[in-house]
Amino acid sequence: MERFTRLPAGRLEQIEKLEQLRALESGAAIAVGLRPMIRAWAWIPLEDAEKF
């Protein structure tokens, strides 16, 4: 993480606004895994949800 935070933002990161692209552009590998889906529910008034 320390090395990553010192890297300058690359061209792709600046375009897409995804800091993961900074890691990829600098040669780092990103691992991806699958996990069971956890469902969570929140009941809020529709008016409050529409604000988001």
N, CA, C and O atoms as a Tripos MOL2 file, in Angstrom:
@<TRIPOS>MOLECULE
protein
  208   207    52     0     0
PROTEIN
NO_CHARGES

@<TRIPOS>ATOM
      1 N           0.8110   -1.1870    0.0000 N.3       1 MET1
      2 CA          0.0000    0.0000    0.0000 C.3       1 MET1
      3 C           0.8600    1.2580    0.0000 C.2       1 MET1
      4 O           0.5270    2.2350   -0.6710 O.2       1 MET1
      5 N           1.9520    1.2440    0.7400 N.am      2 GLU2
      6 CA          2.7930    2.4450    0.7680 C.3       2 GLU2
      7 C           3.3220    2.7660   -0.6250 C.2       2 GLU2
      8 O           3.3310    3.9240   -1.0410 O.2       2 GLU2
      9 N           3.7610    1.7380   -1.3400 N.am      3 ARG3
     10 CA          4.2650    1.9560   -2.7060 C.3       3 ARG3
     11 C           3.1420    2.4760   -3.6010 C.2       3 ARG3
     12 O           3.3430    3.3990   -4.3910 O.2       3 ARG3
     13 N           1.9710    1.8820   -3.4720 N.am      4 PHE4
     14 CA          0.8270    2.2700   -4.2990 C.3       4 PHE4
     15 C           0.4600    3.7370   -4.0900 C.2       4 PHE4
     16 O           0.2010    4.4520   -5.0590 O.2       4 PHE4
     17 N           0.4340    4.1880   -2.8550 N.am      5 THR5
     18 CA          0.0240    5.5720   -2.5920 C.3       5 THR5
     19 C           1.0360    6.5870   -3.1130 C.2       5 THR5
     20 O           0.6910    7.7490   -3.3300 O.2       5 THR5
     21 N           2.2760    6.1620   -3.3150 N.am      6 ARG6
     22 CA          3.2950    7.0810   -3.8460 C.3       6 ARG6
     23 C           3.3070    7.1410   -5.3660 C.2       6 ARG6
     24 O           3.9330    8.0300   -5.9430 O.2       6 ARG6
     25 N           2.6280    6.2140   -6.0180 N.am      7 LEU7
     26 CA          2.6020    6.1960   -7.4830 C.3       7 LEU7
     27 C           1.7600    7.3510   -8.0220 C.2       7 LEU7
     28 O           0.7260    7.6850   -7.4440 O.2       7 LEU7
     29 N           2.1920    7.9550   -9.1140 N.am      8 PRO8
     30 CA          1.3500    8.9870   -9.7330 C.3       8 PRO8
     31 C           0.1600    8.3340  -10.4380 C.2       8 PRO8
     32 O           0.2420    7.1890  -10.8820 O.2       8 PRO8
     33 N          -0.9190    9.0600  -10.5330 N.am      9 ALA9
     34 CA         -2.0910    8.5530  -11.2540 C.3       9 ALA9
     35 C          -1.7270    8.3990  -12.7250 C.2       9 ALA9
     36 O          -1.1600    9.3080  -13.3310 O.2       9 ALA9
     37 N          -2.0560    7.2500  -13.2910 N.am     10 GLY10
     38 CA         -1.7820    6.9960  -14.6990 C.3      10 GLY10
     39 C          -2.8620    7.5800  -15.5920 C.2      10 GLY10
     40 O          -3.8680    8.1040  -15.1140 O.2      10 GLY10
     41 N          -2.6420    7.4830  -16.8790 N.am     11 ARG11
     42 CA         -3.5810    8.0330  -17.8630 C.3      11 ARG11
     43 C          -4.9640    7.3950  -17.7440 C.2      11 ARG11
     44 O          -5.9780    8.0930  -17.7470 O.2      11 ARG11
     45 N          -4.9990    6.0640  -17.6370 N.am     12 LEU12
     46 CA         -6.2910    5.3770  -17.5440 C.3      12 LEU12
     47 C          -7.0340    5.7330  -16.2620 C.2      12 LEU12
     48 O          -8.2510    5.9130  -16.2810 O.2      12 LEU12
     49 N          -6.3120    5.8360  -15.1540 N.am     13 GLU13
     50 CA         -6.9590    6.2140  -13.8980 C.3      13 GLU13
     51 C          -7.5760    7.6000  -14.0110 C.2      13 GLU13
     52 O          -8.6840    7.8260  -13.5270 O.2      13 GLU13
     53 N          -6.8820    8.5100  -14.6340 N.am     14 GLN14
     54 CA         -7.4060    9.8660  -14.7820 C.3      14 GLN14
     55 C          -8.6670    9.8840  -15.6420 C.2      14 GLN14
     56 O          -9.5880   10.6590  -15.3830 O.2      14 GLN14
     57 N          -8.7090    9.0360  -16.6600 N.am     15 ILE15
     58 CA         -9.8760    8.9920  -17.5480 C.3      15 ILE15
     59 C         -11.0580    8.3170  -16.8600 C.2      15 ILE15
     60 O         -12.1690    8.8470  -16.8610 O.2      15 ILE15
     61 N         -10.8150    7.1450  -16.2720 N.am     16 GLU16
     62 CA        -11.8990    6.3170  -15.7320 C.3      16 GLU16
     63 C         -12.2180    6.5910  -14.2650 C.2      16 GLU16
     64 O         -13.2690    6.1760  -13.7760 O.2      16 GLU16
     65 N         -11.3240    7.2840  -13.5570 N.am     17 LYS17
     66 CA        -11.5050    7.5750  -12.1250 C.3      17 LYS17
     67 C         -11.5540    6.2980  -11.2780 C.2      17 LYS17
     68 O         -12.3320    6.2060  -10.3280 O.2      17 LYS17
     69 N         -10.7200    5.3160  -11.6280 N.am     18 LEU18
     70 CA        -10.6230    4.0610  -10.8810 C.3      18 LEU18
     71 C          -9.1820    3.8730  -10.4260 C.2      18 LEU18
     72 O          -8.2890    3.6880  -11.2520 O.2      18 LEU18
     73 N          -8.9490    3.9200   -9.1070 N.am     19 GLU19
     74 CA         -7.5690    3.8070   -8.6340 C.3      19 GLU19
     75 C          -6.9880    2.4150   -8.8520 C.2      19 GLU19
     76 O          -5.7680    2.2580   -8.8060 O.2      19 GLU19
     77 N          -7.8210    1.3950   -9.0880 N.am     20 GLN20
     78 CA         -7.3030    0.0670   -9.4080 C.3      20 GLN20
     79 C          -6.4620    0.1170  -10.6820 C.2      20 GLN20
     80 O          -5.5130   -0.6530  -10.8300 O.2      20 GLN20
     81 N          -6.8010    1.0060  -11.5880 N.am     21 LEU21
     82 CA         -6.0450    1.1220  -12.8350 C.3      21 LEU21
     83 C          -4.6290    1.6250  -12.5790 C.2      21 LEU21
     84 O          -3.7210    1.3180  -13.3510 O.2      21 LEU21
     85 N          -4.4250    2.3840  -11.5180 N.am     22 ARG22
     86 CA         -3.0720    2.8290  -11.1540 C.3      22 ARG22
     87 C          -2.2050    1.6140  -10.8540 C.2      22 ARG22
     88 O          -1.0560    1.5410  -11.2900 O.2      22 ARG22
     89 N          -2.7510    0.6750  -10.1190 N.am     23 ALA23
     90 CA         -2.0000   -0.5390   -9.7970 C.3      23 ALA23
     91 C          -1.7010   -1.3390  -11.0570 C.2      23 ALA23
     92 O          -0.5690   -1.7780  -11.2570 O.2      23 ALA23
     93 N          -2.6990   -1.5320  -11.9010 N.am     24 LEU24
     94 CA         -2.4900   -2.3010  -13.1310 C.3      24 LEU24
     95 C          -1.4890   -1.6300  -14.0560 C.2      24 LEU24
     96 O          -0.6430   -2.3040  -14.6440 O.2      24 LEU24
     97 N          -1.5730   -0.3190  -14.1930 N.am     25 GLU25
     98 CA         -0.6380    0.3980  -15.0670 C.3      25 GLU25
     99 C           0.7890    0.3280  -14.5510 C.2      25 GLU25
    100 O           1.7350    0.4480  -15.3290 O.2      25 GLU25
    101 N           0.9560    0.1340  -13.2370 N.am     26 SER26
    102 CA          2.3070    0.0520  -12.6780 C.3      26 SER26
    103 C           2.8320   -1.3800  -12.6530 C.2      26 SER26
    104 O           3.9340   -1.6310  -12.1650 O.2      26 SER26
    105 N           2.0380   -2.3270  -13.1840 N.am     27 GLY27
    106 CA          2.5090   -3.7030  -13.2800 C.3      27 GLY27
    107 C           2.0410   -4.6250  -12.1690 C.2      27 GLY27
    108 O           2.4430   -5.7880  -12.1360 O.2      27 GLY27
    109 N           1.2190   -4.1520  -11.2710 N.am     28 ALA28
    110 CA          0.7260   -4.9930  -10.1780 C.3      28 ALA28
    111 C          -0.3620   -5.9350  -10.6890 C.2      28 ALA28
    112 O          -1.0170   -5.6640  -11.6950 O.2      28 ALA28
    113 N          -0.5370   -7.0290   -9.9860 N.am     29 ALA29
    114 CA         -1.6140   -7.9700  -10.2980 C.3      29 ALA29
    115 C          -2.7390   -7.7680   -9.2900 C.2      29 ALA29
    116 O          -2.4930   -7.4650   -8.1230 O.2      29 ALA29
    117 N          -3.9580   -7.9380   -9.7470 N.am     30 ILE30
    118 CA         -5.1200   -7.8310   -8.8680 C.3      30 ILE30
    119 C          -5.8370   -9.1720   -8.8970 C.2      30 ILE30
    120 O          -6.1990   -9.6710   -9.9630 O.2      30 ILE30
    121 N          -6.0380   -9.7480   -7.7220 N.am     31 ALA31
    122 CA         -6.7400  -11.0280   -7.6190 C.3      31 ALA31
    123 C          -8.2220  -10.7740   -7.3670 C.2      31 ALA31
    124 O          -8.5990   -9.8280   -6.6750 O.2      31 ALA31
    125 N          -9.0360  -11.6220   -7.9330 N.am     32 VAL32
    126 CA        -10.4840  -11.5190   -7.7680 C.3      32 VAL32
    127 C         -11.0030  -12.8740   -7.3220 C.2      32 VAL32
    128 O         -10.5870  -13.9070   -7.8460 O.2      32 VAL32
    129 N         -11.9070  -12.8730   -6.3590 N.am     33 GLY33
    130 CA        -12.4990  -14.1170   -5.8860 C.3      33 GLY33
    131 C         -14.0060  -13.9870   -5.7830 C.2      33 GLY33
    132 O         -14.5470  -12.8810   -5.7420 O.2      33 GLY33
    133 N         -14.6690  -15.1110   -5.7440 N.am     34 LEU34
    134 CA        -16.1230  -15.1380   -5.6000 C.3      34 LEU34
    135 C         -16.4890  -15.5170   -4.1740 C.2      34 LEU34
    136 O         -15.8440  -16.3600   -3.5510 O.2      34 LEU34
    137 N         -17.5380  -14.8780   -3.6720 N.am     35 ARG35
    138 CA        -18.0390  -15.1820   -2.3370 C.3      35 ARG35
    139 C         -19.5470  -15.3480   -2.4210 C.2      35 ARG35
    140 O         -20.1860  -14.7950   -3.3160 O.2      35 ARG35
    141 N         -20.1140  -16.1020   -1.5000 N.am     36 PRO36
    142 CA        -21.5710  -16.2080   -1.4860 C.3      36 PRO36
    143 C         -22.1950  -14.8260   -1.2720 C.2      36 PRO36
    144 O         -21.6650  -13.9940   -0.5350 O.2      36 PRO36
    145 N         -23.3090  -14.6090   -1.9190 N.am     37 MET37
    146 CA        -23.9810  -13.3180   -1.8020 C.3      37 MET37
    147 C         -24.6720  -13.2130   -0.4470 C.2      37 MET37
    148 O         -25.3800  -14.1260   -0.0220 O.2      37 MET37
    149 N         -24.4570  -12.1000    0.2130 N.am     38 ILE38
    150 CA        -25.1240  -11.8210    1.4810 C.3      38 ILE38
    151 C         -26.1820  -10.7680    1.2010 C.2      38 ILE38
    152 O         -25.8790   -9.6740    0.7240 O.2      38 ILE38
    153 N         -27.3950  -11.1040    1.4960 N.am     39 ARG39
    154 CA        -28.4860  -10.1620    1.2390 C.3      39 ARG39
    155 C         -28.7690   -9.3630    2.5100 C.2      39 ARG39
    156 O         -28.8590   -9.9150    3.6060 O.2      39 ARG39
    157 N         -28.9040   -8.0790    2.3340 N.am     40 ALA40
    158 CA        -29.2520   -7.2040    3.4540 C.3      40 ALA40
    159 C         -30.4210   -6.3290    3.0240 C.2      40 ALA40
    160 O         -30.4880   -5.8770    1.8810 O.2      40 ALA40
    161 N         -31.3080   -6.1050    3.9220 N.am     41 TRP41
    162 CA        -32.4790   -5.2970    3.6180 C.3      41 TRP41
    163 C         -32.5350   -4.1030    4.5580 C.2      41 TRP41
    164 O         -32.1900   -4.1980    5.7350 O.2      41 TRP41
    165 N         -32.9650   -3.0120    4.0250 N.am     42 ALA42
    166 CA        -33.1900   -1.8150    4.8380 C.3      42 ALA42
    167 C         -34.4950   -1.1990    4.3740 C.2      42 ALA42
    168 O         -34.6700   -0.9140    3.1890 O.2      42 ALA42
    169 N         -35.3890   -0.9980    5.2860 N.am     43 TRP43
    170 CA        -36.6790   -0.3960    4.9490 C.3      43 TRP43
    171 C         -36.6280    1.0790    5.2830 C.2      43 TRP43
    172 O         -36.5420    1.4700    6.4480 O.2      43 TRP43
    173 N         -36.6820    1.8860    4.2470 N.am     44 ILE44
    174 CA        -36.6910    3.3360    4.4430 C.3      44 ILE44
    175 C         -37.7970    3.9280    3.5790 C.2      44 ILE44
    176 O         -38.1920    3.3290    2.5780 O.2      44 ILE44
    177 N         -38.2920    5.0850    3.9560 N.am     45 PRO45
    178 CA        -39.3330    5.7240    3.1450 C.3      45 PRO45
    179 C         -38.8290    6.0010    1.7230 C.2      45 PRO45
    180 O         -37.6600    6.3370    1.5340 O.2      45 PRO45
    181 N         -39.7020    5.8600    0.7330 N.am     46 LEU46
    182 CA        -39.3450    6.0720   -0.6640 C.3      46 LEU46
    183 C         -38.7360    7.4510   -0.8830 C.2      46 LEU46
    184 O         -37.7930    7.5950   -1.6610 O.2      46 LEU46
    185 N         -39.2560    8.4480   -0.2160 N.am     47 GLU47
    186 CA        -38.7340    9.8130   -0.3790 C.3      47 GLU47
    187 C         -37.2590    9.8870    0.0130 C.2      47 GLU47
    188 O         -36.4770   10.5850   -0.6330 O.2      47 GLU47
    189 N         -36.8800    9.1680    1.0700 N.am     48 ASP48
    190 CA        -35.4760    9.1550    1.4930 C.3      48 ASP48
    191 C         -34.6160    8.3950    0.4880 C.2      48 ASP48
    192 O         -33.4990    8.8190    0.1890 O.2      48 ASP48
    193 N         -35.1190    7.2820   -0.0350 N.am     49 ALA49
    194 CA        -34.3590    6.4940   -1.0080 C.3      49 ALA49
    195 C         -34.1290    7.2780   -2.2910 C.2      49 ALA49
    196 O         -33.0710    7.1580   -2.9070 O.2      49 ALA49
    197 N         -35.0980    8.0700   -2.6960 N.am     50 GLU50
    198 CA        -34.9680    8.8390   -3.9360 C.3      50 GLU50
    199 C         -33.8720    9.8950   -3.8530 C.2      50 GLU50
    200 O         -33.3970   10.3620   -4.8880 O.2      50 GLU50
    201 N         -33.4640   10.2800   -2.6640 N.am     51 LYS51
    202 CA        -32.3810   11.2630   -2.4970 C.3      51 LYS51
    203 C         -31.0460   10.6930   -2.9640 C.2      51 LYS51
    204 O         -30.1400   11.4360   -3.3410 O.2      51 LYS51
    205 N         -30.9330    9.3620   -2.9340 N.am     52 PHE52
    206 CA        -29.6910    8.7240   -3.3290 C.3      52 PHE52
    207 C         -29.7190    8.4350   -4.7960 C.2      52 PHE52
    208 O         -28.7560    7.8920   -5.3370 O.2      52 PHE52
@<TRIPOS>BOND
     1     1     2 1
     2     2     3 1
     3     3     4 2
     4     3     5 am
     5     5     6 1
     6     6     7 1
     7     7     8 2
     8     7     9 am
     9     9    10 1
    10    10    11 1
    11    11    12 2
    12    11    13 am
    13    13    14 1
    14    14    15 1
    15    15    16 2
    16    15    17 am
    17    17    18 1
    18    18    19 1
    19    19    20 2
    20    19    21 am
    21    21    22 1
    22    22    23 1
    23    23    24 2
    24    23    25 am
    25    25    26 1
    26    26    27 1
    27    27    28 2
    28    27    29 am
    29    29    30 1
    30    30    31 1
    31    31    32 2
    32    31    33 am
    33    33    34 1
    34    34    35 1
    35    35    36 2
    36    35    37 am
    37    37    38 1
    38    38    39 1
    39    39    40 2
    40    39    41 am
    41    41    42 1
    42    42    43 1
    43    43    44 2
    44    43    45 am
    45    45    46 1
    46    46    47 1
    47    47    48 2
    48    47    49 am
    49    49    50 1
    50    50    51 1
    51    51    52 2
    52    51    53 am
    53    53    54 1
    54    54    55 1
    55    55    56 2
    56    55    57 am
    57    57    58 1
    58    58    59 1
    59    59    60 2
    60    59    61 am
    61    61    62 1
    62    62    63 1
    63    63    64 2
    64    63    65 am
    65    65    66 1
    66    66    67 1
    67    67    68 2
    68    67    69 am
    69    69    70 1
    70    70    71 1
    71    71    72 2
    72    71    73 am
    73    73    74 1
    74    74    75 1
    75    75    76 2
    76    75    77 am
    77    77    78 1
    78    78    79 1
    79    79    80 2
    80    79    81 am
    81    81    82 1
    82    82    83 1
    83    83    84 2
    84    83    85 am
    85    85    86 1
    86    86    87 1
    87    87    88 2
    88    87    89 am
    89    89    90 1
    90    90    91 1
    91    91    92 2
    92    91    93 am
    93    93    94 1
    94    94    95 1
    95    95    96 2
    96    95    97 am
    97    97    98 1
    98    98    99 1
    99    99   100 2
   100    99   101 am
   101   101   102 1
   102   102   103 1
   103   103   104 2
   104   103   105 am
   105   105   106 1
   106   106   107 1
   107   107   108 2
   108   107   109 am
   109   109   110 1
   110   110   111 1
   111   111   112 2
   112   111   113 am
   113   113   114 1
   114   114   115 1
   115   115   116 2
   116   115   117 am
   117   117   118 1
   118   118   119 1
   119   119   120 2
   120   119   121 am
   121   121   122 1
   122   122   123 1
   123   123   124 2
   124   123   125 am
   125   125   126 1
   126   126   127 1
   127   127   128 2
   128   127   129 am
   129   129   130 1
   130   130   131 1
   131   131   132 2
   132   131   133 am
   133   133   134 1
   134   134   135 1
   135   135   136 2
   136   135   137 am
   137   137   138 1
   138   138   139 1
   139   139   140 2
   140   139   141 am
   141   141   142 1
   142   142   143 1
   143   143   144 2
   144   143   145 am
   145   145   146 1
   146   146   147 1
   147   147   148 2
   148   147   149 am
   149   149   150 1
   150   150   151 1
   151   151   152 2
   152   151   153 am
   153   153   154 1
   154   154   155 1
   155   155   156 2
   156   155   157 am
   157   157   158 1
   158   158   159 1
   159   159   160 2
   160   159   161 am
   161   161   162 1
   162   162   163 1
   163   163   164 2
   164   163   165 am
   165   165   166 1
   166   166   167 1
   167   167   168 2
   168   167   169 am
   169   169   170 1
   170   170   171 1
   171   171   172 2
   172   171   173 am
   173   173   174 1
   174   174   175 1
   175   175   176 2
   176   175   177 am
   177   177   178 1
   178   178   179 1
   179   179   180 2
   180   179   181 am
   181   181   182 1
   182   182   183 1
   183   183   184 2
   184   183   185 am
   185   185   186 1
   186   186   187 1
   187   187   188 2
   188   187   189 am
   189   189   190 1
   190   190   191 1
   191   191   192 2
   192   191   193 am
   193   193   194 1
   194   194   195 1
   195   195   196 2
   196   195   197 am
   197   197   198 1
   198   198   199 1
   199   199   200 2
   200   199   201 am
   201   201   202 1
   202   202   203 1
   203   203   204 2
   204   203   205 am
   205   205   206 1
   206   206   207 1
   207   207   208 2
@<TRIPOS>SUBSTRUCTURE
     1 MET1         2 RESIDUE 1 A MET
     2 GLU2         6 RESIDUE 1 A GLU
     3 ARG3        10 RESIDUE 1 A ARG
     4 PHE4        14 RESIDUE 1 A PHE
     5 THR5        18 RESIDUE 1 A THR
     6 ARG6        22 RESIDUE 1 A ARG
     7 LEU7        26 RESIDUE 1 A LEU
     8 PRO8        30 RESIDUE 1 A PRO
     9 ALA9        34 RESIDUE 1 A ALA
    10 GLY10       38 RESIDUE 1 A GLY
    11 ARG11       42 RESIDUE 1 A ARG
    12 LEU12       46 RESIDUE 1 A LEU
    13 GLU13       50 RESIDUE 1 A GLU
    14 GLN14       54 RESIDUE 1 A GLN
    15 ILE15       58 RESIDUE 1 A ILE
    16 GLU16       62 RESIDUE 1 A GLU
    17 LYS17       66 RESIDUE 1 A LYS
    18 LEU18       70 RESIDUE 1 A LEU
    19 GLU19       74 RESIDUE 1 A GLU
    20 GLN20       78 RESIDUE 1 A GLN
    21 LEU21       82 RESIDUE 1 A LEU
    22 ARG22       86 RESIDUE 1 A ARG
    23 ALA23       90 RESIDUE 1 A ALA
    24 LEU24       94 RESIDUE 1 A LEU
    25 GLU25       98 RESIDUE 1 A GLU
    26 SER26      102 RESIDUE 1 A SER
    27 GLY27      106 RESIDUE 1 A GLY
    28 ALA28      110 RESIDUE 1 A ALA
    29 ALA29      114 RESIDUE 1 A ALA
    30 ILE30      118 RESIDUE 1 A ILE
    31 ALA31      122 RESIDUE 1 A ALA
    32 VAL32      126 RESIDUE 1 A VAL
    33 GLY33      130 RESIDUE 1 A GLY
    34 LEU34      134 RESIDUE 1 A LEU
    35 ARG35      138 RESIDUE 1 A ARG
    36 PRO36      142 RESIDUE 1 A PRO
    37 MET37      146 RESIDUE 1 A MET
    38 ILE38      150 RESIDUE 1 A ILE
    39 ARG39      154 RESIDUE 1 A ARG
    40 ALA40      158 RESIDUE 1 A ALA
    41 TRP41      162 RESIDUE 1 A TRP
    42 ALA42      166 RESIDUE 1 A ALA
    43 TRP43      170 RESIDUE 1 A TRP
    44 ILE44      174 RESIDUE 1 A ILE
    45 PRO45      178 RESIDUE 1 A PRO
    46 LEU46      182 RESIDUE 1 A LEU
    47 GLU47      186 RESIDUE 1 A GLU
    48 ASP48      190 RESIDUE 1 A ASP
    49 ALA49      194 RESIDUE 1 A ALA
    50 GLU50      198 RESIDUE 1 A GLU
    51 LYS51      202 RESIDUE 1 A LYS
    52 PHE52      206 RESIDUE 1 A PHE
